[in-house]
Amino acid sequence: MQPLKGLTVVTLEHAIAAPFATRQLADLGARVIKIERPGTGDFARGYDARVRGLASHFVWTNRSKESVTLDVKHPEAAQVLERLVLEKADVVVQNLAPGAAARLGLGYDRLAAKKPQIIVCDISGYGADGPYRDKKAYDLLIQSEAGFVSVTGTPDEPCKAGPSIADIAAGMYAYTNILAALLQRAQTGRGQHIDISMLESLAEWTSYPLYYAFEGAPPPPRTGAAHATIYPYGPFPTGADKGSVMLGLQNEREWVNFCEKVLLRPELAREARFAGNAKRVAERAALRDIIVETFAPLTVPQVVERLETAQIANARVNTMHEVWEHPQLKARDRWREVGSPAGPLPAMLPPGTWNEGPRMDPVPALGEHTDAILRELGIDAEGVRQLRAAEAI
């Protein structure tokens, strides 16, 4: 049995943070009912049209959900939404503008007074209070506020992460906190209010650079794709084929092997200027010159062969197209197909292995499940017609 089968989540969500959290709940078997604006829906539906006419962000974060269109500001639609939450929901998730859910009657205090077992997860840029509460928050802005951008990029220019890392961090903390709240509810019978801040999520993920800069110490320098505080650890060019190899050393045993079997210069392992990681970091420019010179007459396969012989960690710098064809993902059978309004699409199995596989149902069309869910609430065909005529759905 999928672990969350029988659980119902009602979500007022858009963009990435909340949809990523609820998609993972759906992966584990939860029923996720996604409330969308009539006509346009989650604005992430319009980000691009790269997946056979569908948006890449939306396809990634919204499989296995049911889409219901409700104009939540319309009084009749608001009544439908309240009934849906009180009659069906175990969990409510929302990442609307700060205060919007409370104005719709979906604040935790109001819902818990009527349904003490309800779990409400609010996701926002900066949290439910504090001076930044009402400040607009998008992924890149949070990457900047959390200091992430300041330690990412090259010496000349800071850079953002390629994926929406602040949204992903918040989505992961929402997901894990909801799972914890469900465990707590099983013991106490009571629900929980969860307040997830994108800033706090990414500040946690910014991790060791915060402590590296403790008490005014200089932060890690921006070093492109190379590690800022471990060396050699990063990409190095191969001259014979103009390729690139990513490699990394973690300890002194590996440094000795690297000098002997990769650089073919065992005497370097005894040089005082390279003794220990801190000294190698300080001498990274000189050490890089030695490595680049050694790799100049070699191809990527030749360098990789030496690295494998020396048991030095290495990787290819894959493109997105190469990841689609990655032999390890294929060997472990990590790809499946899910339905969508554009037909079957490939989808990667979520990380983790269960005896019973995850739920991987279609990506919904906008409002695809509206009529069916209204019927579950006892609203007959005439009632649905009237709601539609009133533009409430």
C-alpha positions in Angstrom: 0.0 0.0 0.0 1.2 3.5 -0.8 1.9 5.1 2.6 -0.3 8.2 2.1 -3.2 6.4 0.3 -6.5 7.6 1.8 -5.1 11.1 2.7 -6.6 14.1 1.0 -4.7 17.4 0.4 -6.4 20.5 -0.8 -3.9 23.0 -2.1 -4.1 26.6 -3.3 -0.8 26.8 -5.0 1.2 28.3 -7.9 4.7 28.4 -9.2 7.1 25.8 -7.7 7.4 25.6 -3.9 3.9 24.4 -2.9 3.3 22.4 -6.1 6.6 20.5 -5.6 5.7 19.7 -1.9 2.2 18.5 -2.8 3.4 16.5 -5.9 5.7 14.5 -3.5 2.7 13.8 -1.2 0.9 12.6 -4.3 3.9 10.4 -5.2 3.3 8.6 -1.8 -0.4 8.0 -2.6 -2.2 11.1 -1.3 -5.1 12.5 -3.2 -4.1 16.1 -4.1 -6.9 18.5 -5.1 -5.4 21.6 -6.7 -7.6 24.7 -6.7 -6.9 26.9 -9.8 -8.2 30.2 -11.1 -10.8 29.7 -13.8 -9.5 30.5 -17.3 -5.8 30.7 -16.5 -5.1 28.4 -13.6 -1.7 28.2 -11.9 0.4 30.8 -13.6 3.2 28.3 -14.0 1.1 26.7 -16.8 2.1 29.7 -18.9 5.9 29.8 -18.2 6.8 28.2 -21.4 5.5 25.6 -23.9 8.6 23.3 -24.1 6.9 20.0 -23.3 4.7 19.4 -26.4 2.9 22.7 -25.7 2.9 22.3 -21.9 5.1 24.2 -19.5 8.2 22.5 -18.2 7.8 23.7 -14.6 4.1 22.6 -14.5 4.7 19.1 -16.0 7.5 18.5 -13.4 5.5 19.5 -10.3 1.9 18.6 -11.0 1.4 15.0 -12.0 -1.1 12.9 -10.0 -3.2 15.8 -9.1 -6.9 16.7 -9.6 -7.5 20.2 -11.0 -10.6 22.1 -9.8 -11.3 25.7 -11.0 -12.8 28.0 -8.4 -12.9 31.8 -8.3 -12.2 31.8 -4.6 -13.2 35.5 -4.3 -16.7 34.6 -5.5 -19.0 34.0 -2.5 -20.5 30.8 -3.9 -17.1 29.4 -4.8 -15.8 30.3 -1.4 -18.6 28.3 0.2 -17.6 25.3 -2.1 -14.0 25.7 -1.1 -14.8 25.7 2.6 -17.0 22.6 2.3 -14.2 20.9 0.3 -11.7 21.6 3.1 -14.0 20.8 6.0 -15.5 17.7 4.5 -12.5 16.2 2.6 -9.2 17.7 3.6 -6.6 16.2 5.9 -4.0 18.8 4.9 -4.3 22.3 3.4 -1.3 23.7 1.6 -1.1 27.3 0.2 1.5 29.7 -1.1 -0.7 32.7 -1.9 0.3 36.2 -1.0 0.8 36.8 2.7 -2.6 37.0 4.5 -4.6 36.0 1.4 -5.5 32.5 2.8 -6.7 34.0 6.1 -8.9 36.5 4.2 -10.4 33.5 2.4 -11.2 31.8 5.7 -8.4 29.3 5.4 -6.2 30.4 8.3 -5.2 27.7 10.6 -6.9 29.1 13.7 -10.3 29.3 12.0 -10.1 25.9 10.4 -8.8 24.2 13.5 -11.7 25.6 15.5 -14.0 23.6 13.2 -11.7 20.7 12.4 -9.1 20.2 15.1 -7.3 17.5 13.2 -6.6 19.7 10.2 -2.9 20.3 9.1 -2.3 23.7 7.4 1.0 24.4 5.7 1.6 28.0 4.7 4.6 28.7 2.4 5.8 32.2 1.8 9.0 34.1 1.0 9.8 35.4 4.4 7.4 33.8 6.9 4.2 34.8 8.7 5.6 37.7 10.6 8.6 40.0 10.8 9.5 43.2 8.8 9.8 41.3 5.5 6.5 39.5 5.8 4.8 41.4 3.0 7.8 41.8 0.7 7.4 40.1 -2.7 9.5 37.0 -3.0 10.6 35.1 -6.1 13.2 32.4 -6.3 16.1 34.6 -7.6 15.3 37.3 -5.0 15.5 34.7 -2.2 18.7 33.3 -3.6 20.1 36.8 -3.2 18.7 37.5 0.3 19.9 34.2 1.6 23.5 34.9 0.5 23.4 32.0 -1.9 24.2 34.2 -4.9 27.2 35.9 -3.1 29.1 32.6 -2.9 28.0 31.2 -6.3 29.6 32.1 -9.7 33.0 33.3 -10.8 35.4 35.8 -9.1 34.1 38.4 -11.6 30.4 37.8 -11.4 27.9 36.2 -8.9 25.5 33.7 -10.4 22.2 32.1 -9.4 21.6 28.4 -9.3 20.2 26.9 -12.6 17.2 25.3 -11.0 14.8 27.2 -8.7 16.7 26.2 -5.6 14.9 28.5 -3.1 11.5 27.1 -4.2 12.8 23.6 -4.1 14.2 24.0 -0.6 10.9 25.4 0.7 9.0 22.6 -1.0 11.2 20.0 0.6 10.8 21.5 4.1 7.0 21.8 3.5 6.9 18.1 2.5 8.9 16.8 5.4 7.1 19.0 7.9 3.7 17.8 6.7 4.9 14.2 7.1 6.1 14.9 10.6 2.7 16.6 11.4 0.9 13.5 10.2 3.0 11.3 12.5 2.2 13.7 15.4 -1.5 13.7 14.6 -1.5 9.9 14.7 -0.3 10.2 18.3 -2.3 13.2 19.5 -5.3 13.4 17.2 -4.7 17.1 16.6 -3.4 18.9 13.6 -0.7 21.5 13.2 0.1 24.8 11.7 3.3 24.8 9.6 4.9 28.1 8.6 7.5 27.6 5.8 9.8 30.5 4.8 11.8 30.3 1.5 14.4 32.5 3.1 14.8 30.3 6.1 14.8 27.2 3.9 17.6 28.4 1.7 19.6 30.0 4.5 19.7 26.5 6.0 20.9 25.0 2.6 23.5 27.7 2.3 25.1 25.6 5.0 28.9 25.7 5.6 29.6 29.1 4.0 27.7 30.8 6.8 30.0 29.2 9.4 33.1 29.6 7.2 32.4 33.3 7.5 31.8 33.1 11.2 32.5 36.2 13.3 33.4 38.3 10.3 35.9 35.9 8.7 36.1 36.1 4.9 33.4 34.1 3.1 34.3 31.3 0.6 35.4 32.9 -2.7 33.4 32.4 -5.8 35.3 29.8 -7.9 33.0 28.9 -10.7 32.4 25.2 -10.9 35.4 24.4 -8.7 35.0 23.9 -5.0 35.8 27.1 -3.0 37.6 25.5 0.0 38.8 22.0 -1.2 41.4 21.6 -4.0 41.8 20.1 -6.5 38.1 19.7 -6.8 36.4 20.9 -10.0 36.6 20.9 -13.8 39.9 20.7 -15.6 40.4 20.9 -19.4 41.8 18.1 -21.6 43.9 19.6 -24.4 43.9 16.8 -27.0 40.1 16.8 -27.5 39.3 20.2 -25.9 37.1 18.4 -23.3 36.6 18.8 -19.6 36.8 16.4 -16.7 35.3 17.0 -13.2 37.4 15.5 -10.4 37.6 15.8 -6.7 40.0 14.9 -3.9 38.9 14.6 -0.2 41.9 13.4 1.8 45.7 12.9 1.8 45.6 9.3 0.7 43.8 10.4 -2.5 46.4 13.3 -3.0 49.2 10.8 -2.9 47.4 8.5 -5.4 46.6 11.5 -7.6 50.3 12.6 -7.8 51.6 9.1 -8.4 49.0 7.7 -10.9 47.3 10.7 -12.5 49.9 13.4 -12.7 52.7 10.8 -12.8 54.7 13.1 -10.5 55.0 11.3 -7.1 57.4 13.9 -5.8 54.6 16.5 -5.6 53.0 14.5 -2.8 56.1 15.4 -0.7 56.2 19.1 -1.5 55.6 21.2 1.6 53.6 23.8 -0.4 50.9 21.2 -1.2 50.9 19.5 2.2 47.3 19.4 3.3 44.2 20.8 1.8 44.5 24.3 3.2 47.9 24.7 1.6 46.7 23.3 -1.7 43.8 25.8 -1.7 46.3 28.6 -1.0 48.4 27.4 -3.9 45.5 26.6 -6.2 46.8 28.7 -9.1 50.2 26.9 -9.2 48.6 23.5 -8.7 46.0 24.2 -11.5 48.9 25.0 -13.9 50.5 21.7 -13.2 47.3 19.7 -13.7 46.4 21.6 -16.9 49.9 21.0 -18.2 49.6 17.3 -17.5 46.2 17.0 -19.1 47.2 19.0 -22.2 48.2 16.0 -24.4 45.4 13.8 -23.1 41.8 13.2 -24.0 38.9 12.9 -21.6 38.8 9.1 -21.8 42.6 8.9 -21.1 42.3 11.2 -18.1 39.3 9.3 -16.8 41.2 6.0 -17.1 44.0 7.4 -15.0 41.5 8.7 -12.4 39.7 5.4 -12.2 43.0 3.5 -11.8 43.9 5.9 -8.9 40.4 5.6 -7.5 39.9 9.4 -7.7 36.3 10.5 -7.9 35.4 11.9 -11.3 32.4 12.8 -13.4 31.3 13.9 -16.8 30.0 17.4 -17.2 26.7 16.3 -18.8 24.3 18.4 -20.8 20.6 18.2 -20.2 20.3 16.0 -23.4 22.9 13.6 -22.0 21.1 13.3 -18.7 18.0 12.2 -20.6 20.2 9.3 -21.9 22.2 8.7 -18.8 23.2 5.0 -18.7 22.9 4.7 -14.9 19.3 6.1 -14.9 18.4 3.6 -17.7 20.2 0.7 -16.0 18.2 1.3 -12.8 15.0 1.7 -14.8 14.2 5.1 -13.4 12.0 6.3 -16.2 8.2 5.9 -16.5 5.4 7.5 -18.6 2.6 9.7 -17.3 -0.4 11.0 -19.1 -1.0 14.6 -19.8 -3.2 16.8 -22.0 -0.4 16.5 -24.6 -0.3 12.7 -24.4 2.2 10.4 -22.7 5.3 12.0 -21.3 8.4 10.6 -19.6 8.7 11.1 -15.9 11.5 10.1 -13.5 10.6 7.9 -10.5 11.0 9.9 -7.3 14.1 9.0 -5.3 13.7 6.1 -2.9 12.5 2.6 -3.4 9.3 1.0 -2.1 7.8 -2.5 -2.5 4.8 -0.8 -4.1 5.8 1.9 -6.6 4.9 5.5 -6.3 1.8 7.0 -7.6 2.5 8.5 -11.1 -0.8 9.6 -12.6 -1.4 12.2 -15.3 -0.7 15.9 -15.3 -4.2 17.4 -15.2 -5.8 19.7 -17.7 -7.1 23.0 -16.2 -10.4 22.3 -14.4 -10.4 18.6 -15.5 -11.9 17.4 -12.2 -14.2 20.3 -11.3 -17.5 18.6 -12.1 -16.6 15.3 -10.5 -15.5 16.8 -7.2 -18.5 19.1 -7.1 -20.6 16.0 -7.5 -18.8 14.4 -4.5 -19.9 17.4 -2.5 -23.5 16.6 -3.4 -23.9 19.4 -6.0 -26.1 18.1 -8.8 -25.8 19.0 -12.5 -28.1 22.0 -12.2 -26.1 23.3 -9.3 -22.9 22.9 -11.3 -24.5 24.7 -14.3 -25.6 27.6 -12.0 -22.1 27.9 -10.6 -20.6 28.0 -14.1 -23.2 30.6 -15.2 -22.2 32.7 -12.2 -18.6 32.3 -13.2 -17.8 30.9 -9.8 -16.1 27.9 -11.3 
